[in-house]
Amino acid sequence: MTTMIGQKVFDDALSLPADVRVSLIEKLINSLNLPTQAEINRLWAAEAEGRIAQIDAGEVKLIPGEKVFSAIRKKYRR
């Protein structure tokens, strides 16, 4: 039954003008409460700043990139 209702809504939506469909899509996406790109950017920036603070405080051991990639190649034989 839900599939039939969904198909009816979809078919009705396709008959709407493009600008109204875009508005409907935006409202549906917003209703999912997904993080916005601005929120994602803010979270990544906070993560990066936290990691920099850990490095500055000497809380983490840095490993040169070549050593990391060498270990990966050795592990996976590539």
C-alpha positions in Angstrom: 0.0 0.0 0.0 2.8 2.4 0.9 4.4 1.8 -2.5 1.1 2.7 -4.3 0.8 5.9 -2.2 4.5 6.8 -2.9 4.0 6.2 -6.6 0.9 8.4 -6.6 2.8 11.2 -4.8 5.7 10.8 -7.2 3.4 10.9 -10.3 1.6 14.0 -8.9 4.9 15.7 -8.2 6.1 15.1 -11.7 3.2 17.1 -13.0 4.3 20.2 -11.0 6.3 23.0 -12.6 10.1 22.6 -12.2 10.5 25.4 -9.6 7.8 23.9 -7.4 9.4 20.4 -7.7 12.8 21.9 -6.6 11.1 23.6 -3.6 9.4 20.3 -2.7 12.7 18.4 -3.0 14.4 20.9 -0.7 11.6 20.5 1.9 11.8 16.7 1.7 15.6 16.8 2.1 15.3 19.2 5.0 12.8 17.0 6.7 15.5 14.3 7.0 17.4 16.5 9.4 20.7 15.7 7.6 23.7 17.9 8.5 24.1 20.8 6.1 27.4 21.4 4.3 28.1 24.3 6.7 27.6 22.0 9.7 29.9 19.4 8.1 32.5 22.1 7.5 32.2 23.3 11.1 32.7 19.8 12.4 35.7 19.1 10.2 37.3 22.4 11.3 36.7 21.6 14.9 38.3 18.1 14.4 41.3 19.6 12.7 41.8 22.2 15.4 41.5 19.6 18.0 44.2 17.5 16.3 46.5 20.5 16.0 46.0 21.2 19.7 47.0 17.6 20.5 50.1 17.9 18.3 51.1 21.2 19.9 50.6 19.7 23.4 52.8 16.7 22.5 49.9 14.3 23.2 50.3 12.4 19.9 53.3 10.8 18.2 53.7 11.9 14.6 54.7 9.4 12.0 56.2 10.5 8.7 53.9 9.8 5.7 56.5 7.7 3.9 56.8 5.4 6.9 53.0 5.0 7.0 52.7 4.2 3.3 55.6 1.8 3.4 53.9 -0.1 6.2 50.7 -0.2 4.2 52.5 -1.4 1.0 54.3 -4.1 3.1 51.0 -5.2 4.7 49.2 -5.5 1.4 52.2 -6.4 -0.7 51.9 -3.5 -3.2 
